[in-house]
């Protein structure tokens, strides 16, 4: 299964072109150009067109995977805001140019947000407890909170937590619990305490560091994390949503992991999230696996 998400954004987001290991995107009023390792094909637009359209161009530092600097080519605000509105959701997000090529938003995740918005009202629990791990700037946390869930948001980077809190406030929400923690350590501690969650969301990076320098390598630690997650999932009713962005992980790899650890129902969904550029090239941006279970 492959799912495209731009239909949820209207005119607020567009993938204009992709190729040459880059992507050209419109976020609200501004167009940005940044690296994209999966875009191994040729560009549809000319280099002149890319240069003339973009307001900001991210250039990686020599020898760095993600760190670099933005070359500003036009008048770009320090931060600006993008609304997200659908049948069930009404949210707002701060967009800003970070030193790690990110802008604070992953538009392809809208498909997962809509899945959460559909499933949370079906819970028997009046206020299901949701845990968002590697939660970044909180898109999924906002969705769960807007749909009435009790939300714990875990990320190891304190400035990212502040960004997520700002997104909560501009979306006119409150009550999210913020944890500046290493995700694996947090889950293991919750398991020791016997705490259960009705919903768990995971979006682990390929590589990362915890707040105390803990090393995270996806291939080496994902199974340990998932085994620990199983201990804190409510066995009677739960939702588990995972998203992995790593060149080494296919849908089959993720399905094998999930099926080997969890009692995955037949209604589970898995596949690739992608964005379509204006020339109809499909840019893959992660493998998802999601299911909702009631006993």
Secondary structure, 3 states (H helix, E strand, C coil): CEEECHHHCCCCEEEEEEECCEEEEEECCEEEEEECCCCCCCCCCCHHHHHHHCCEEEEECCCCCCCEEEEECCCCCCCEEEEEECCCCEEEEEECCCCCCCCCCCHHHHHHHHHHHHHHCCCCCCCCEEEEECCCCCHHHHHHHHCCCEEEEEECCHHHHHHHHHHHHHCCCCCCEEEECCHHHHHHHHHHHCCCECEEEECCCCEEECCCCCEEEHHHHHHHHHHHHHHHECCCEEEEEEEECCCCCCHHHHHHHHHHHCCCCCCCEEEEEEEECCCCCEEEEEEEEEEEEEC
